[in-house]
């Protein structure tokens, strides 16, 4: 396979006389051979001219390879040090959680699509399909929602997560091998002990595609996008738990309802409920578009416009969905089309509502004292995890934590001590007088004795002092 003309970043033909040629060896030295290959293949089909932009190599190929390495090294390899390796103890796919079965279904679908595309010599669409799957489905959804499942290896849920991610990484390496032969071989040898270039390109008996589950997960992700927009509109952080959310999806919500726990975890809400339509979420009002009506009705426009506010709910919804309605004005039927009326949506009740393409959410943004306390504990967890990382501790290290803040913050720690300990791998949490020594004002890490790191930070504008150290079990 060969390339068509390679142009510079401005679309000009490369030539020595113009001084815009690029030395491939310098590109590979700067970005790596894998990144250079990946960019050339992903930029455009080989039979089309393509522009070469050094910044695009970094943004497109470099960023994707960084994501691939981070999932492998930062998630899988690092946490697998807890003691996981493939074995008969791993749950069979049919008994794994829906999130695992979904990503394995997506993996099978992408594997089939890429094999067909490569057989048809459409390498560009093939590699784009792989990159999109790994970035959006694996990294930004599966791994993010499964992160806390990799902290241990003892339960079936932990082993299911490791086994699933191992399969995803192994198959992804094989699909990517023609494009990025070096990094995929390194990863594949680590994952399986064998070279990726001696492995079959596709599996003989992959898990079956579950189209129903894939559609349900797509529904959940669409709802999550709308709900995050609702949080942004209400200026409420994701770490702040909220009472609940009402959801609407196009079609039957039955399968999506089985994934409610995933949506609740992603949105940090206590309850998820589904409605059959958005009727209960918003009320509609019609406002006459005089410009559009004037072109159709001339002198009778004021009469027709006066009738618009009287349109019923069903008529407004017909117009909102792109349909037309007929109303009687002065004894004559008048055809009212979508452009004739401006539809105004108002949230029913105090919830924040977002709608798009048949999906709808109504997010209850009421923050009770109990929810505020839980939100503060989550903020503290985030600060402790950041301090752990800055202190250079391994993800598997157990720690002792000292926390000193005002009464409200320390009350939140007491109420949610178990969650704080579980998520930060803390075996001890010191408060009040117990924490006074390492956290006295102005104390440095050395002055704090055996404490590895100390920090003064804030939670919701409240000052809080933290200290931590590695601790044995």
C-alpha positions as CSV (number, residue, x, y, z in Angstrom):
1,X,0.0,0.0,0.0
2,X,1.3,3.5,-0.9
3,X,0.2,7.0,-0.1
4,X,-1.1,9.7,-2.3
5,X,0.6,13.2,-2.1
6,X,1.6,14.4,1.3
7,X,1.1,18.1,1.7
8,X,2.3,20.5,4.4
9,X,0.1,22.0,7.1
10,X,-1.1,24.7,4.7
11,X,-2.1,22.3,1.9
12,X,1.0,23.1,-0.2
13,X,2.9,20.4,-2.1
14,X,6.1,19.5,-0.2
15,X,9.3,20.3,-2.1
16,X,12.9,21.2,-1.3
17,X,12.6,24.4,-3.2
18,X,9.8,25.6,-0.9
19,X,11.6,24.4,2.2
20,X,8.6,22.7,3.6
21,X,9.8,19.1,3.4
22,X,9.7,16.9,6.5
23,X,12.4,14.4,7.4
24,X,10.6,11.2,8.5
25,X,13.5,10.2,10.8
26,X,13.1,13.4,12.7
27,X,9.4,12.8,13.1
28,X,10.0,9.3,14.5
29,X,12.7,10.6,16.8
30,X,10.3,13.3,18.1
31,X,7.0,11.4,18.3
32,X,8.0,7.7,17.9
33,X,7.5,5.4,15.0
34,X,4.1,4.1,16.2
35,X,2.7,7.7,16.5
36,X,4.0,8.5,13.0
37,X,2.4,5.4,11.5
38,X,-0.8,5.9,13.3
39,X,-1.2,9.5,12.2
40,X,-0.5,8.7,8.6
41,X,-3.1,5.9,8.6
42,X,-5.7,7.8,10.6
43,X,-5.4,11.1,8.8
44,X,-7.1,10.1,5.6
45,X,-7.5,7.2,3.2
46,X,-4.3,6.2,1.5
47,X,-5.6,7.1,-1.9
48,X,-6.2,10.7,-1.0
49,X,-3.8,13.6,-0.5
50,X,-3.2,14.4,3.2
51,X,-1.8,17.3,5.1
52,X,1.1,16.7,7.5
53,X,1.0,18.8,10.6
54,X,3.5,18.1,13.4
55,X,1.0,19.4,16.0
56,X,-1.6,17.0,14.7
57,X,0.7,14.0,15.2
58,X,0.9,14.9,18.9
59,X,-2.8,15.7,19.2
60,X,-4.2,12.8,17.3
61,X,-1.8,9.9,17.5
62,X,0.2,10.9,20.6
63,X,-2.8,11.6,22.7
64,X,-4.4,8.2,21.8
65,X,-1.2,6.3,22.5
66,X,-1.0,8.0,25.8
67,X,-4.5,7.0,26.6
68,X,-3.7,3.4,25.6
69,X,-0.6,3.3,27.8
70,X,-2.4,4.9,30.8
71,X,-5.1,2.3,30.7
72,X,-2.6,-0.5,30.5
73,X,0.1,0.9,32.9
74,X,-1.8,3.2,35.1
75,X,-4.8,1.0,35.6
76,X,-4.4,-2.6,34.6
77,X,-0.7,-3.4,35.2
78,X,-0.5,-1.3,38.4
79,X,-3.5,-2.7,40.1
80,X,-2.8,-6.3,38.8
81,X,0.1,-6.1,41.2
82,X,-2.4,-6.8,43.9
83,X,-2.2,-10.4,42.8
84,X,-4.5,-11.0,39.8
85,X,-3.7,-13.2,36.9
86,X,-6.0,-15.1,34.5
87,X,-7.3,-18.3,36.0
88,X,-10.4,-20.5,36.3
89,X,-11.4,-18.4,39.3
90,X,-12.5,-15.6,37.0
91,X,-16.3,-15.5,36.5
92,X,-17.6,-16.7,33.2
93,X,-18.9,-13.8,31.0
94,X,-22.5,-14.6,31.4
95,X,-22.3,-14.1,35.2
96,X,-20.3,-10.8,35.0
97,X,-21.9,-7.4,35.7
98,X,-23.7,-5.7,32.8
99,X,-20.9,-3.2,32.4
100,X,-18.4,-6.0,31.6
101,X,-20.8,-7.8,29.3
102,X,-21.5,-4.5,27.5
103,X,-17.8,-3.6,26.8
104,X,-17.1,-7.2,25.7
105,X,-20.1,-7.0,23.3
106,X,-18.7,-3.7,21.9
107,X,-15.3,-5.3,21.6
108,X,-16.8,-8.1,19.5
109,X,-18.6,-5.7,17.3
110,X,-15.5,-3.5,16.7
111,X,-13.4,-6.6,16.1
112,X,-15.8,-7.8,13.3
113,X,-16.1,-4.3,11.8
114,X,-12.3,-3.8,11.7
115,X,-11.7,-7.3,10.2
116,X,-14.2,-6.5,7.4
117,X,-12.7,-3.1,6.8
118,X,-9.1,-4.4,6.7
119,X,-10.2,-7.1,4.2
120,X,-11.6,-4.3,2.1
121,X,-8.3,-2.4,2.4
122,X,-10.0,0.5,4.2
123,X,-7.3,0.9,6.8
124,X,-8.2,4.5,7.7
125,X,-11.8,3.8,8.8
126,X,-10.6,0.6,10.5
127,X,-8.0,2.4,12.7
128,X,-10.4,5.2,13.5
129,X,-13.0,2.7,14.7
130,X,-10.4,1.1,17.0
131,X,-9.3,4.5,18.4
132,X,-12.9,5.7,18.9
133,X,-13.8,2.5,20.7
134,X,-10.8,2.5,23.1
135,X,-11.0,6.2,23.8
136,X,-14.8,6.7,24.3
137,X,-16.0,3.2,25.3
138,X,-13.1,1.8,27.2
139,X,-11.2,4.7,28.7
140,X,-13.9,7.3,29.3
141,X,-16.7,5.0,30.2
142,X,-15.8,1.4,31.2
143,X,-12.6,2.1,33.1
144,X,-13.9,5.3,34.7
145,X,-17.0,3.5,36.0
146,X,-15.0,0.4,37.1
147,X,-12.0,2.1,38.7
148,X,-12.9,1.2,42.3
149,X,-13.3,-2.5,41.2
150,X,-9.5,-2.7,40.6
151,X,-8.6,-1.9,44.2
152,X,-8.8,-5.6,45.3
153,X,-8.6,-9.0,43.7
154,X,-10.5,-11.1,46.2
155,X,-14.2,-10.9,45.1
156,X,-15.8,-12.2,42.0
157,X,-16.6,-8.6,41.0
158,X,-12.9,-7.7,41.2
159,X,-11.8,-10.7,39.2
160,X,-14.5,-10.1,36.6
161,X,-13.2,-6.5,36.1
162,X,-9.6,-7.6,35.7
163,X,-10.5,-10.5,33.4
164,X,-12.6,-8.2,31.2
165,X,-10.0,-5.4,30.9
166,X,-7.3,-8.0,30.2
167,X,-9.4,-9.3,27.3
168,X,-10.1,-5.8,26.0
169,X,-6.5,-4.8,26.1
170,X,-5.3,-8.1,24.4
171,X,-7.8,-7.9,21.5
172,X,-7.2,-4.2,21.1
173,X,-3.4,-4.8,20.8
174,X,-4.1,-7.4,18.1
175,X,-6.4,-5.0,16.1
176,X,-3.9,-2.2,16.4
177,X,-0.8,-4.3,15.6
178,X,-0.7,-3.4,11.9
179,X,-0.7,0.3,12.7
180,X,1.4,0.5,15.9
181,X,3.5,-2.7,15.8
182,X,6.0,-1.8,18.6
183,X,3.9,-0.6,21.6
184,X,1.3,-3.3,20.9
185,X,3.9,-6.0,20.8
186,X,5.4,-4.8,24.1
187,X,1.9,-4.8,25.8
188,X,0.8,-8.1,24.2
189,X,3.9,-9.9,25.5
190,X,3.3,-8.5,28.9
191,X,-0.4,-9.5,28.8
192,X,0.0,-13.0,27.3
193,X,3.7,-13.9,27.1
194,X,3.6,-14.0,23.3
195,X,4.3,-11.7,20.4
196,X,1.2,-9.9,19.0
197,X,2.5,-10.6,15.5
198,X,2.3,-14.3,16.1
199,X,-1.3,-14.1,17.4
200,X,-4.4,-14.5,15.3
201,X,-5.9,-11.2,14.2
202,X,-9.4,-12.1,15.4
203,X,-10.7,-14.6,17.9
204,X,-12.2,-17.9,16.8
205,X,-15.1,-17.7,19.3
206,X,-15.6,-14.2,20.6
207,X,-18.5,-13.3,22.9
208,X,-21.8,-12.7,21.1
209,X,-22.9,-9.1,20.3
210,X,-25.7,-8.0,22.6
211,X,-27.5,-5.3,20.7
212,X,-30.2,-4.8,23.3
213,X,-27.6,-4.2,26.0
214,X,-25.6,-1.9,23.8
215,X,-28.7,0.2,23.1
216,X,-29.6,0.4,26.8
217,X,-26.0,1.5,27.6
218,X,-26.3,4.2,24.9
219,X,-29.5,5.4,26.5
220,X,-27.7,5.6,29.9
221,X,-24.8,7.5,28.4
222,X,-27.2,10.0,26.7
223,X,-29.0,10.5,30.0
224,X,-25.7,11.0,31.8
225,X,-24.7,13.7,29.3
226,X,-28.0,15.6,29.9
227,X,-27.7,15.2,33.6
228,X,-24.2,16.6,33.7
229,X,-25.5,19.6,31.7
230,X,-28.2,20.0,34.3
231,X,-25.6,20.0,37.1
232,X,-23.6,22.6,35.3
233,X,-26.8,24.7,34.8
234,X,-27.5,24.5,38.6
235,X,-23.8,25.0,39.4
236,X,-23.6,21.8,41.5
237,X,-20.4,19.8,41.5
238,X,-20.5,16.0,40.7
239,X,-19.0,15.2,44.1
240,X,-22.1,16.7,45.8
241,X,-24.7,13.9,46.1
242,X,-28.2,14.8,45.1
243,X,-31.6,13.2,45.9
244,X,-32.6,11.8,42.5
245,X,-33.3,12.1,38.9
246,X,-36.2,11.3,36.6
247,X,-35.4,10.0,33.1
248,X,-37.1,9.5,29.8
249,X,-35.7,7.5,26.9
250,X,-37.1,6.9,23.4
251,X,-38.9,3.7,23.2
252,X,-39.2,1.1,26.0
253,X,-37.1,1.9,29.0
254,X,-37.2,-1.6,30.4
255,X,-33.6,-2.6,29.7
256,X,-32.2,0.8,30.5
257,X,-33.9,0.5,33.9
258,X,-31.7,-2.5,34.7
259,X,-28.7,-0.2,34.4
260,X,-30.1,2.4,36.9
261,X,-27.3,1.6,39.5
262,X,-24.7,2.6,36.9
263,X,-26.4,5.8,36.1
264,X,-26.8,6.6,39.9
265,X,-23.1,6.0,40.5
266,X,-22.1,8.1,37.4
267,X,-24.4,11.0,38.4
268,X,-23.9,10.7,42.2
269,X,-27.7,10.6,42.9
270,X,-29.6,8.5,45.4
271,X,-32.5,7.5,43.2
272,X,-33.1,7.0,39.5
273,X,-36.7,6.6,38.1
274,X,-38.0,6.4,34.6
275,X,-41.0,8.0,33.0
276,X,-42.8,7.1,29.8
277,X,-42.6,10.6,28.3
278,X,-41.3,14.1,29.0
279,X,-44.9,15.3,29.6
280,X,-44.3,15.2,33.4
281,X,-40.9,16.9,33.2
282,X,-41.8,20.1,31.3
283,X,-44.8,22.3,30.4
284,X,-45.0,23.8,26.9
285,X,-46.2,27.3,26.0
286,X,-46.8,28.6,22.4
287,X,-45.7,32.1,21.3
288,X,-46.7,33.4,17.9
289,X,-44.0,34.0,15.4
290,X,-45.4,37.1,13.7
291,X,-42.9,37.2,10.9
292,X,-43.8,33.7,9.8
293,X,-47.5,34.1,10.3
294,X,-47.6,37.5,8.5
295,X,-46.3,35.8,5.3
296,X,-49.2,33.3,5.3
297,X,-52.1,35.2,6.8
298,X,-51.5,38.9,5.9
299,X,-54.1,41.2,7.5
300,X,-55.6,38.2,9.5
301,X,-52.3,37.7,11.3
302,X,-53.4,39.3,14.6
303,X,-56.4,37.0,14.8
304,X,-54.3,33.9,14.2
305,X,-51.6,35.0,16.6
306,X,-54.2,35.6,19.3
307,X,-55.3,32.0,19.0
308,X,-51.7,30.6,19.4
309,X,-51.6,30.9,23.3
310,X,-54.7,28.7,23.4
311,X,-53.1,25.7,21.7
312,X,-53.5,22.5,23.7
313,X,-50.6,20.4,25.1
314,X,-51.1,17.7,22.4
315,X,-51.0,20.4,19.6
316,X,-47.9,22.0,21.1
317,X,-46.1,18.6,21.3
318,X,-47.0,17.9,17.7
319,X,-45.5,21.2,16.6
320,X,-42.4,20.6,18.9
321,X,-41.8,17.3,17.1
322,X,-42.0,18.9,13.7
323,X,-45.6,18.2,12.8
324,X,-48.4,20.7,11.8
325,X,-51.8,21.3,13.3
326,X,-55.1,22.9,12.2
327,X,-56.9,25.4,14.3
328,X,-60.2,27.3,13.7
329,X,-59.9,31.1,13.6
330,X,-62.9,33.3,12.7
331,X,-64.8,30.2,11.5
332,X,-62.0,29.1,9.1
333,X,-59.5,26.3,9.5
334,X,-55.9,27.5,9.6
335,X,-52.8,25.3,9.1
336,X,-50.2,26.1,11.7
337,X,-46.7,24.8,11.0
338,X,-43.7,24.4,13.3
339,X,-42.0,27.7,12.1
340,X,-45.2,29.6,12.9
341,X,-44.9,29.1,16.6
342,X,-42.1,29.4,19.1
343,X,-42.3,26.6,21.7
344,X,-41.2,27.6,25.2
345,X,-40.3,24.8,27.6
346,X,-40.6,25.3,31.3
347,X,-39.6,22.9,33.9
348,X,-42.4,21.4,36.0
349,X,-41.5,21.9,39.7
350,X,-38.1,22.8,41.1
351,X,-36.0,20.2,39.2
352,X,-33.5,21.2,36.5
353,X,-34.6,19.8,33.1
354,X,-32.6,19.0,30.0
355,X,-34.0,17.4,26.8
356,X,-32.5,16.3,23.5
357,X,-33.5,13.9,20.7
358,X,-36.3,12.2,22.7
359,X,-34.2,11.9,25.9
360,X,-35.0,13.9,29.0
361,X,-33.9,14.3,32.6
362,X,-35.3,16.2,35.6
363,X,-32.5,16.5,38.2
364,X,-33.5,17.3,41.8
365,X,-30.8,19.7,43.0
366,X,-32.0,19.9,46.6
367,X,-29.0,19.6,49.0
368,X,-30.0,18.5,52.5
369,X,-27.7,18.7,55.5
370,X,-27.0,14.9,55.2
371,X,-26.2,15.2,51.5
372,X,-23.9,18.2,52.2
373,X,-22.1,16.2,54.8
374,X,-21.6,13.3,52.3
375,X,-20.4,15.8,49.7
376,X,-17.8,17.2,52.0
377,X,-16.5,13.7,52.7
378,X,-16.1,13.1,49.0
379,X,-14.2,16.3,48.7
380,X,-11.9,15.2,51.5
381,X,-11.4,11.8,49.7
382,X,-10.3,13.7,46.6
383,X,-7.8,15.8,48.6
384,X,-6.4,12.8,50.4
385,X,-6.0,10.8,47.1
386,X,-4.2,13.8,45.5
387,X,-1.8,14.0,48.5
388,X,-1.2,10.3,48.3
389,X,-0.1,10.7,44.7
390,X,2.1,13.7,45.4
391,X,3.8,11.8,48.2
392,X,4.8,9.1,45.7
393,X,2.9,6.3,47.4
394,X,1.9,3.1,45.5
395,X,-1.8,2.6,44.8
396,X,-1.7,-0.5,47.0
397,X,-0.1,1.2,50.0
398,X,-2.3,1.4,53.1
399,X,-2.1,4.7,54.9
400,X,-2.9,6.5,58.2
401,X,-4.6,9.8,57.8
402,X,-4.9,12.8,60.1
403,X,-7.6,15.4,59.5
404,X,-8.2,18.6,61.3
405,X,-10.9,21.1,60.3
406,X,-13.9,22.9,61.7
407,X,-16.7,21.1,63.6
408,X,-18.9,20.6,60.4
409,X,-16.0,19.0,58.5
410,X,-15.0,16.7,61.3
411,X,-18.6,15.7,61.8
412,X,-18.7,14.7,58.1
413,X,-15.6,12.6,58.6
414,X,-17.1,10.8,61.6
415,X,-20.3,10.1,59.6
416,X,-18.5,8.8,56.6
417,X,-15.3,7.4,58.1
418,X,-15.8,3.9,56.6
419,X,-16.2,5.3,53.0
420,X,-13.1,7.5,53.5
421,X,-11.1,4.6,54.7
422,X,-12.3,2.2,52.0
423,X,-11.6,4.6,49.1
424,X,-8.2,5.9,50.3
425,X,-7.0,2.5,51.7
426,X,-6.7,4.1,55.1
427,X,-6.3,1.7,58.1
428,X,-6.6,4.6,60.5
429,X,-8.2,8.1,60.4
430,X,-7.2,10.5,63.2
431,X,-9.4,13.4,64.2
432,X,-9.5,16.2,66.8
433,X,-6.9,15.9,69.5
434,X,-5.5,12.7,68.0
435,X,-4.6,14.7,64.9
436,X,-3.4,17.8,66.7
437,X,0.4,16.9,66.8
438,X,1.1,16.3,63.1
439,X,-1.3,19.1,62.1
440,X,-0.5,22.0,64.4
441,X,-0.3,25.2,62.5
442,X,2.9,25.7,60.6
443,X,4.2,22.2,61.1
444,X,6.4,20.9,58.2
445,X,6.7,17.3,57.1
446,X,9.9,16.9,59.1
447,X,8.4,18.6,62.2
448,X,5.5,16.3,61.9
449,X,7.7,13.3,62.7
450,X,6.9,10.1,60.9
451,X,4.2,11.6,58.7
452,X,5.1,11.4,55.0
453,X,3.2,14.4,53.8
454,X,1.2,17.3,55.2
455,X,-1.0,19.8,53.5
456,X,-3.3,22.7,54.3
457,X,-6.2,22.8,51.8
458,X,-9.9,23.8,51.8
459,X,-13.3,22.2,51.3
460,X,-16.1,24.5,50.3
461,X,-14.0,27.4,51.5
462,X,-13.3,25.8,54.9
463,X,-9.6,25.3,55.8
464,X,-8.6,21.7,56.5
465,X,-5.2,20.3,57.6
466,X,-4.2,16.8,56.3
467,X,-1.3,14.5,57.0
468,X,-0.7,10.9,55.9
469,X,1.9,8.2,56.0
470,X,2.3,4.6,54.9
471,X,0.9,2.2,57.3
472,X,1.2,-1.6,57.7
473,X,-1.9,-3.8,57.7
